[in-house]
């Protein structure tokens, strides 16, 4: 009986975690360059020779997985909006990296992200622009009033990516993962959209909710059986 209870409880935990990520994905379906998230549990990878009673009694450990497939490119016409064609990430201050390219210029002339992080140049320093008409080329070079003033640093990481998510569309390298400069091609005046498919995500969410409710019913059934068994023993 208790083995079944542990199995049902583990199932409910996994489905609840999946519900959280489905909700997060739907909420960020309009966030530029957002990458769909999911979760798996390490308990699924335990050796098959381990006794069932030991496997189900272990706490399931969630492992975050991220789908790095590109989102759809959306034309904006804003000269400061950039998307990367193919693999790669924009380098921003603090050893952080992002594919979200809706940049802006702060009052000190620095090219920054929407969260205020400075965008790094190929010279290893934050990009600071003089006043004037800004144009960004397909190689990431930046000109102001027709004069070249710098270039945006684009990097990539060894695959499979070992990146730690910081915010909705920002990452930092995980252990043993370091950035490598690449010759990337960027598309000025466009943004990469989220790779979340809302309809698919909602269907998955509904199915997960039903499975979660089924596990809840199983837990209540095992609890009721346990209560009845305890009462019967008490009478004896």
C-alpha positions as CSV (number, residue, x, y, z in Angstrom):
1,X,0.0,0.0,0.0
2,X,2.7,2.5,1.0
3,X,4.6,1.6,-2.2
4,X,1.6,2.7,-4.2
5,X,1.3,5.8,-2.2
6,X,4.9,6.8,-2.8
7,X,4.4,6.2,-6.6
8,X,1.3,8.4,-6.7
9,X,3.0,11.1,-4.6
10,X,6.1,11.1,-6.9
11,X,3.8,11.3,-10.0
12,X,1.9,14.2,-8.5
13,X,5.2,16.1,-7.7
14,X,6.4,15.7,-11.3
15,X,3.1,16.8,-12.8
16,X,2.9,19.8,-10.5
17,X,6.4,20.9,-11.6
18,X,5.4,20.4,-15.3
19,X,2.3,22.6,-14.7
20,X,4.6,25.4,-13.4
21,X,6.8,25.3,-16.5
22,X,3.8,25.1,-18.9
23,X,2.4,28.3,-17.2
24,X,5.8,30.0,-17.4
25,X,6.2,29.2,-21.1
26,X,2.7,30.5,-21.9
27,X,3.3,33.7,-19.9
28,X,6.5,34.3,-21.9
29,X,5.1,33.5,-25.4
30,X,5.5,37.1,-26.4
31,X,9.0,37.6,-24.7
32,X,11.6,38.2,-27.4
33,X,14.1,35.2,-27.8
34,X,12.5,33.3,-24.9
35,X,13.3,29.6,-25.0
36,X,10.8,27.0,-24.0
37,X,11.5,25.3,-20.7
38,X,10.6,21.8,-19.4
39,X,11.6,19.6,-16.5
40,X,12.6,15.9,-16.2
41,X,13.4,14.1,-13.0
42,X,16.7,12.3,-12.1
43,X,14.8,9.5,-10.4
44,X,13.8,8.2,-13.9
45,X,17.4,7.6,-14.7
46,X,18.1,5.3,-11.7
47,X,19.3,1.8,-12.5
48,X,16.6,-0.7,-13.4
49,X,18.1,-3.3,-11.1
50,X,17.4,-1.1,-8.0
51,X,14.4,-2.5,-6.0
52,X,11.2,-0.7,-6.8
53,X,10.6,0.1,-3.2
54,X,13.9,2.0,-3.1
55,X,13.3,3.8,-6.4
56,X,9.9,5.2,-5.5
57,X,10.8,6.3,-2.0
58,X,13.6,8.5,-3.2
59,X,12.7,12.2,-3.7
60,X,12.5,13.0,-7.4
61,X,15.1,15.6,-8.3
62,X,14.0,18.1,-11.0
63,X,16.3,18.8,-13.9
64,X,15.6,21.9,-16.0
65,X,15.8,21.4,-19.7
66,X,15.7,24.3,-22.3
67,X,14.8,24.1,-25.9
68,X,17.3,26.3,-27.7
69,X,15.7,26.1,-31.1
70,X,15.3,29.5,-32.8
71,X,12.1,31.5,-32.7
72,X,10.4,33.2,-35.6
73,X,12.1,36.4,-36.8
74,X,9.8,39.4,-36.5
75,X,10.4,42.6,-38.5
76,X,10.3,45.8,-36.3
77,X,12.1,48.4,-38.4
78,X,13.9,49.7,-35.2
79,X,17.6,50.1,-36.1
80,X,18.6,49.0,-32.6
81,X,16.7,45.7,-32.8
82,X,18.9,42.8,-33.7
83,X,18.4,39.1,-34.2
84,X,21.1,36.5,-34.7
85,X,20.9,34.2,-37.8
86,X,21.8,30.7,-36.6
87,X,23.6,29.9,-33.4
88,X,25.1,32.4,-31.0
89,X,24.5,34.9,-28.2
90,X,25.1,38.6,-27.7
91,X,27.6,39.3,-25.0
92,X,26.5,41.6,-22.2
93,X,28.3,42.8,-19.0
94,X,28.7,40.5,-16.1
95,X,29.7,37.4,-18.1
96,X,26.1,37.2,-19.2
97,X,24.7,36.3,-22.7
98,X,21.4,36.6,-24.5
99,X,19.7,36.2,-27.8
100,X,17.3,39.0,-27.0
101,X,18.3,41.9,-29.2
102,X,15.8,44.7,-28.4
103,X,18.6,47.1,-27.4
104,X,18.4,50.7,-26.4
105,X,20.8,53.6,-25.7
106,X,21.0,55.0,-22.1
107,X,21.6,58.6,-21.1
108,X,25.4,58.0,-21.1
109,X,25.4,56.7,-24.6
110,X,25.9,53.0,-23.8
111,X,24.1,50.4,-25.8
112,X,22.1,48.4,-23.3
113,X,19.5,45.6,-22.9
114,X,16.0,46.4,-21.7
115,X,17.2,45.5,-18.2
116,X,20.0,48.0,-18.3
117,X,22.9,45.6,-18.9
118,X,25.6,47.1,-21.2
119,X,26.2,45.3,-24.5
120,X,29.9,44.3,-24.9
121,X,31.9,45.0,-28.0
122,X,34.5,42.9,-29.8
123,X,37.2,44.9,-28.0
124,X,36.0,43.5,-24.6
125,X,34.5,46.8,-23.4
126,X,30.9,48.1,-23.2
127,X,29.8,49.8,-26.4
128,X,29.4,53.6,-25.9
129,X,28.0,55.6,-28.8
130,X,28.4,59.2,-29.7
131,X,25.2,61.2,-30.6
132,X,24.0,60.7,-34.1
133,X,22.3,58.3,-36.5
134,X,23.1,54.7,-35.6
135,X,23.3,52.0,-38.2
136,X,24.2,48.3,-37.5
137,X,25.5,46.1,-40.2
138,X,24.9,42.4,-40.8
139,X,28.3,41.5,-39.1
140,X,27.4,43.5,-36.0
141,X,29.5,46.5,-36.9
142,X,28.1,49.8,-35.6
143,X,28.4,53.1,-37.4
144,X,27.3,56.5,-36.2
145,X,26.7,59.2,-38.8
146,X,28.6,56.9,-41.3
147,X,31.6,56.5,-39.1
148,X,32.5,53.0,-37.7
149,X,32.6,53.1,-33.9
150,X,32.6,49.5,-32.9
151,X,31.1,46.0,-33.2
152,X,28.9,43.8,-31.1
153,X,30.5,40.7,-29.7
154,X,28.7,37.5,-30.6
155,X,29.7,34.2,-29.0
156,X,28.6,30.6,-28.9
157,X,29.2,27.7,-26.5
158,X,30.0,24.0,-26.9
159,X,27.0,21.8,-27.5
160,X,25.0,20.5,-25.8
161,X,24.7,23.9,-24.1
162,X,25.5,24.0,-20.4
163,X,24.0,27.3,-19.6
164,X,22.4,28.6,-16.4
165,X,19.3,30.8,-17.0
166,X,19.3,34.2,-15.3
167,X,16.0,35.9,-16.0
168,X,13.7,35.2,-18.9
169,X,16.2,35.4,-21.8
170,X,19.6,35.8,-20.2
171,X,22.2,33.1,-19.5
172,X,25.5,32.6,-17.8
173,X,28.0,29.8,-18.6
174,X,27.7,26.6,-16.5
175,X,30.7,24.7,-15.1
176,X,33.2,23.8,-17.8
177,X,31.4,25.9,-20.4
178,X,33.1,29.0,-21.9
179,X,32.2,31.5,-24.6
180,X,33.9,31.3,-28.0
181,X,33.9,34.2,-30.4
182,X,32.2,33.5,-33.7
183,X,31.6,35.3,-37.0
184,X,27.9,35.5,-36.7
185,X,25.4,37.2,-39.0
186,X,22.8,39.5,-37.5
187,X,19.6,40.9,-39.0
188,X,19.1,44.6,-38.1
189,X,15.5,45.8,-37.6
190,X,14.3,42.4,-36.5
191,X,13.7,40.5,-33.3
192,X,13.7,36.8,-32.6
193,X,10.4,35.8,-31.1
194,X,9.8,33.1,-28.5
195,X,9.9,29.5,-29.6
196,X,6.9,28.6,-27.5
197,X,3.9,27.2,-29.4
198,X,1.0,28.5,-27.4
199,X,-1.7,26.0,-28.6
200,X,0.6,23.0,-28.1
201,X,1.6,24.3,-24.7
202,X,-2.0,24.7,-23.6
203,X,-2.9,21.2,-24.8
204,X,0.1,19.8,-22.8
205,X,-1.0,21.8,-19.8
206,X,-4.6,20.4,-19.9
207,X,-3.3,16.9,-20.2
208,X,-0.8,17.4,-17.4
209,X,-3.6,18.9,-15.2
210,X,-5.8,15.8,-15.7
211,X,-2.8,13.5,-14.9
212,X,-2.1,15.6,-11.7
213,X,-5.8,15.2,-10.7
214,X,-5.6,11.5,-11.3
215,X,-2.6,11.2,-9.0
216,X,-4.5,13.2,-6.4
217,X,-7.4,10.7,-6.5
218,X,-4.9,7.8,-6.1
219,X,-3.4,9.5,-3.0
220,X,-6.8,10.0,-1.5
221,X,-7.8,6.4,-2.3
222,X,-4.6,5.0,-0.6
223,X,-5.1,7.3,2.3
224,X,-8.7,6.0,2.7
225,X,-7.6,2.4,2.5
226,X,-4.9,3.0,5.1
227,X,-7.4,4.6,7.4
228,X,-9.9,1.7,7.0
229,X,-7.1,-0.8,7.6
230,X,-6.0,1.0,10.8
231,X,-9.6,1.1,12.1
232,X,-10.1,-2.6,11.4
233,X,-6.9,-3.5,13.2
234,X,-8.0,-1.4,16.1
235,X,-11.3,-3.3,16.4
236,X,-9.4,-6.6,16.5
